[in-house]
Amino acid sequence: MYVNYDCNPISQNVFEEIGKLLCKHAFPTGSHLTSLQIQAFEGLVVMIHIIADNIDTLVGEDNSSSFGSYPVEITEYKPFWEERSKEEELDSWVEFVRVRKAQKRKILIAANHFNRDEKKGLEYLKISNLVSDPPDPKSYAFFFRYTPRLDKNTIGDYLGEPDEFKIQVLKEFTDTFKLSGMILDTALRTYLETFRLPGESQKIQRILEAFSEKFYDQQSSELFVSKDAVFILCYSLIMLNTDQHNPQVKKKMTEEEFIRNNRAINGGNDLPREYLSELFHSISNNAITLFGQTGSPIEMNPSRWIELINKAKITEPFIVCDFDRRLGRDMFATIAGPSVAALSVIFEHAEEDETLHDCIEGLFSIARIAQYGLEDTLDELLASFCKFTTLLNPYASAEETLYAFSNDLKARMATLAVFTIANKFGSSIRGGWRSIVDCLLKLKRLKLLPQSVVEPENSAATSSDLQKHIRAESVVIFPTHDSKLSTNRISSGLIGRFSHFLSMESNEDSLTLGSEFEQNLKIIQKCRIGNIFTNSSSLPDDPLLNLGRSLIFAAAGKGQKFSTPVEEEETIGFCWDLIVTISLSNLHRFPSFWPSFHDYLLAVAQFPLFSPIPFAEKAIVGLFKVCLKLLASYQSEKLSEELIFKSINLMWKLDKEILDTCCESITQSVSKILTEYPANLQTQLGWKSLLHLLSVTGRHTETYDQGVETLIMLMSDGIHVSRINYAYCIDCAFGFIALKNSPLEKNLKILDLMANSVHLLIQWYRNGYSDPGSTLSNTSSSSTEENSKGIGSFNFTMTLFIKLGEAFRKSSLARREEIRNHAISCLHKSFTLAEELGFTSTNCINCFNLVIFAMVDDLHEKMLEYSRRENSEREMRSMEGTLKIAMELLTDVYLQFLRPISENSGFRTFWLGVLRRMDTCMKADLGEYGKSRVQNVVPGLLMKMISTMKEKEVLVQKEGDDLWEITYIQIQWIAPLLKDELFPEEDF
């Protein structure tokens, strides 16, 4: 039926109309179902079952075959009126049938456009590949001839146009009529029923000429000698029709007048009187409809019967074919919408268990069909049945919802059906996951979920677990086994489970109140909710993304109403537990789904009333669980690592207080990663994120020890310190040093480790940057940016050394003198070790400008600041002592790198900078505290530097070089007493 009629563009949709008729008659109009409605519904369910059963059978027989693409696309022009033999290859024939159905659907759309605007309708035919390019007159002709509900006025006007192409369309249109065996008036009636004859005489003439030629060619006798005779008689019949049936014509034409008017029209001869008389009486008694209305019902008059008889002579034989799964899916698609509506409303109004059972069976059959491209249909049906669970009533309290659920068979049946579909047909669910998640969260609030779902990390709940849960919640003591509930029942397949369910309900009256709660729990246990998430690895990408989106949005509060903050926190935590569960189940394809999950996190952050607490708190805990699992499995591709750390960073940046409220959890996770899986960290983003969070742990006394020990362990062995993470390690180390009231010995240890890290820089410099962490991810924008700016540059090792020096410089400003002095000592050690790094003159000057000069300037400014404070002499003298050490460092490092520095073109300016800082220290004004003790050190330092410069012939008198003279002048200002010793008169 479907293949012969619904897939034929020139036939009616018989199967679709039958299906919709059943849906219409099944739809309840009152509060109770009538026998007719039940019978119509049963017929509809039988149709659905047959389609589903045949699809399942065929899939089982041939798992390798494809179901094709849905919907079918018309990619090229194929004449829609042409038939094709079923004898050819099956797949090719099925594809042809499906394409014809798609063509038919497009033709009806084109008809709608045509009735509104002729040009748009015909243009749509071209766009839809229903006509060739350039257009074929025959395709337009068949469109006008066989498309139902076309505007007949527009067709008539089009066919009467003088354009050559439209004349060809008229000819092809007329050729679609089979007029043999008809007398002229019958043929003319058949012809004029398909369009409205236009009012212009020229258009009428062109149309009647085409008809006359066709009728003349197909006449069964030799009555007419030429087509002109047919044409004249046709005109005469139309005039007779107007005369006989126009009320404005008072004097009607008689039979004799009609015969007389048509004398000698047949090649100079008369037509038989009997023939003309028969035509006269036929027209007089039954008018020719010249102005037919669009969509008007067709009367089965003699001309219609003759047309059907003629059509039957040339129609292809009825196609008999076996059921094909692809066509079965398309069959249901034509009645999917009305079927879903009928099934839902019948379930709502039904009272008999058998009818409810039929509804559930129909639901499962639709789910079986929906696997093959009808996901929207299943989503719509799930949304309806989720409402029947009574769990989604936003106005009912928890007690009211629990009472309604416990006392409503439909609610429990709908709940079991929804979660059974989620388990068995989750791959076909898209938007329906939102309703399922909403139901799940309501069950959680009602404390009806098994422990295995509430705590996903635990294994599936056993029967004893269930008993414990029931006892804990209901406080009712009952035996561990109920003989009334253990009778043998059908348990195979989906329907078996519902047979079991209904038989359980039959014992409901004998259950106690406590047993009622137990019964609810057992029903929910049969839903196997936990399996939805633990088995999510079998879900395709689209359903998995929709499930994750529903959970993330629910965790953010969308569609949720919380009665207390505790309930809100528990619900959000539960959602994140489920997100973690599906993420851990799908680690093998983490890069394919997590980018979308991250986008969902970004989206919820934009919600108008979104609150990052407790959402982000629960999120960061869950994300670290996923992160640990990812790093433990050592993914070869680095994209997964970068994706999870992007999300972790997003969460704590939503509200930085999260770093304080979740410090213990973050510390444990970060420490575990850096302790157990440092070798598996492969990206800059991963190291940067972890070391930043590690430095944050020092803020809290309860996490400081674990955090600092993790850092010391990481930097002590140095195995996992690489060019990728070196800068982040230094930042993290300084973060711990900068903490107030942190243990002194820990800080000194960190400073020593920082100084010793120069050995790593030397090793990388010698090995040409071939450290184990030199390979970077090319997938992260952040990594790529840092790669281009740092690691790819020639002086990257020197850049890291300056990073280290800046950390020591900032540490030299600490409040505690021991830390300051030790930082300068470690910096001194670093410069001593770093001599092997191959300092150029530019490198040396950069190090002085960014580290040593900056440190001296900062310490000098700090000393002066303390001198201006009251009762701060001790702090001022302490800072003065540190400055003295810094000046000694400046001198030693200057002399260490004197040769490369002196070769730089900017040496003169650099040397003036050294002298300026010496002068500043000599003339420091400490106010009421007197002179600075640094003044006692500066002359000796100057003597040491200038003497060495002379020895190495850096400072010598030579023509064209004013360095000697400038130095002499500066010494007169800084330390005049050194002039005679450094510059004897004879030398000058």
Buried (B, 14 or more C-beta within 10 A) or exposed (E): EBBBBBBBBBEEBBBBBBBBBBBEBBBBEEEEBEEEBBEBBBBBBBBBBBBBBBBBEBBEEEEEEEBBEBEBEBEEBBBBBEEBEBEEEEEEBBBBBBBBBBBBBBBBBBBEBBBEEBEEBBBBBBEBBBBBEEBBBBBBBBBBBBBEEBBBBBBBBBBBBEEEEBBBBBBBBBBBBBBBBBBBBBBBBBBBBBBBBBEEEEBBEBBBBBBBBBBBEBBEEEBBBEBBBBBBBBBBBBBBBBBBBEEEEEEEBEBEEBBEBBEEBBEEEEBEEEBBBBBBEBBBEBBBBBEBEBEEEEEEBBBBEBBEEBEEEEEEEEBEBEBBBBBBBBBBBBBBBBBBBBBBBBBEBBEEEEBBBBBBBBBBBBBBBBBBBBBBBBBBBBBBBBBBBBBBEEEBEEEEBBEBBBEBBBBBBBBBBBBBBBBBBBBBBBBBBBBBBBBBBBBBBBBBBBBBBBBBEEEBBEEEBBBEBBBEBBEBEBEEEBEEBEEEBEEEEBEEBBBBBBBBBEBEEEBEEBBBBBBBBBBBBBBBBBBBBBBBEEBEEBBBBBBBBBBBBBBBBBBBEBEEEEBBBBBBBBBBBBBBBBBBBBBEEBBEBBBBBBEBBEBBBEEEEBEBBBBBBBBBBBBBBBBBBBBBBEBEEBBBBBBBBBBBBBBBEBBEEBBEBBBEBBBBBBBBBBEEBBEBBBBBBBBBBBBBBBBBBBBBEEBBBBBBEBBBBBBEEBEBBBBBBBBBBBBBBBBBBBBEEBEEEBBBBBBBBBBBBBEBBBBBBEEEEEBEBBEBBEBBEBBBEBBEEBBEEEBBBBBBBBBBBBBBBBBBBBEBBEBBBBBBBBBBBBBEBBEEBEBBBBBBBBBBEBBBBBBBEBBBEBBBEBBEEEEBBEBBBBBBBBBBBBBBBBBBBBBBBBEBBBEBEEBBEBBBBBBEBBBBBBEBEBEEBEEBBBEEBBBEBBBBBBBBBBEEEBBEEEEEEEBBEBBBEBBEEBBEEBBEEBBEEEEE
